[in-house]
Amino acid sequence: MAVRKQSKGGRPPSGPDGEPVSKYPRLNIVMEPRIRDLLAAACTLTRKPAWKILADALEGYVKGMPAQDRASIDSMVNRMASKKVDSD
């Protein structure tokens, strides 16, 4: 008789490289009901979580900015990341 491996309960990790998104910082935002419905419909259609749709949209938005603005944003993000490393 084959031995079945018992799986752990809960959702499997869905972040990049299998990291658990439950460890990500939380973000609460206020949005119009129409935009919330748009997000919910996009999640249903693509079968992606809301955080992934919003992350992809933000990355696309930044990529569409002028090069000088993208460079400024990259610089700010790098400074924020280095502050987090220094405080750890």
matplotlib code that plots the C-alpha trace (Angstrom):
import matplotlib.pyplot as plt

x = [0.0, 1.3, 2.1, 0.4, 2.4, 0.1, 0.1, 0.2, -2.9, -3.4, -2.5, 0.8, 3.3, 2.4, 5.2, 8.2, 10.4, 7.7, 8.1, 5.0, 3.2, 1.8, 5.2, 4.9, 4.1, 0.4, -1.1, -4.6, -5.9, -9.1, -10.6, -13.8, -16.2, -15.9, -12.1, -12.5, -15.0, -12.5, -9.8, -12.0, -13.0, -9.4, -8.5, -11.3, -10.5, -6.7, -6.9, -4.2, -4.3, -5.0, -1.4, 0.0, -2.3, -1.5, 2.2, 2.2, 0.1, 2.5, 5.6, 3.9, 3.1, 6.7, 8.1, 5.9, 7.4, 10.2, 13.7, 14.6, 11.6, 12.4, 15.9, 14.6, 12.3, 15.0, 17.3, 14.5, 13.8, 17.5, 17.8, 14.7, 16.1, 19.5, 17.8, 16.0, 19.2, 21.0, 18.2, 18.1]
y = [0.0, 3.5, 5.9, 9.2, 12.3, 14.5, 18.1, 21.1, 23.1, 26.6, 28.3, 27.5, 30.4, 32.6, 35.2, 35.2, 32.1, 30.6, 33.1, 33.5, 36.8, 36.7, 38.1, 41.1, 44.6, 45.4, 48.3, 49.8, 52.1, 53.9, 53.7, 54.4, 51.4, 51.4, 50.9, 48.2, 46.4, 46.8, 45.3, 42.4, 41.7, 41.7, 39.3, 37.0, 37.1, 36.6, 34.4, 36.5, 38.0, 41.7, 42.5, 41.0, 43.0, 46.2, 45.5, 44.9, 48.0, 50.2, 48.7, 49.4, 53.0, 53.7, 52.2, 54.6, 57.6, 59.8, 58.4, 61.2, 60.4, 56.7, 57.4, 59.5, 56.8, 54.2, 56.4, 56.8, 53.1, 52.2, 54.7, 53.2, 49.7, 50.6, 52.2, 48.9, 46.9, 49.3, 49.1, 45.2]
z = [0.0, -1.0, 1.8, 1.3, 2.3, 4.5, 3.3, 5.6, 6.0, 4.6, 1.4, -0.4, -0.6, -3.6, -3.6, -5.9, -5.4, -3.2, -0.3, 1.9, 1.1, 4.6, 5.7, 3.4, 4.9, 4.8, 2.8, 3.4, 0.7, 0.0, -3.5, -5.3, -5.4, -9.2, -9.0, -6.4, -8.7, -11.6, -9.4, -8.3, -11.9, -13.1, -10.2, -11.2, -14.9, -14.6, -11.5, -9.9, -6.4, -6.0, -4.7, -7.9, -10.2, -8.3, -8.3, -12.1, -12.7, -10.6, -12.4, -15.8, -14.7, -13.6, -16.8, -18.8, -17.0, -18.4, -17.8, -15.4, -13.3, -13.3, -12.2, -9.3, -8.3, -8.5, -6.3, -3.7, -3.7, -3.3, -0.3, 1.3, 0.9, 2.3, 5.4, 6.0, 5.7, 8.1, 10.7, 10.6]

ax = plt.figure().add_subplot(projection="3d")
ax.plot(x, y, z, "-o")
ax.set_aspect("equal")
plt.show()
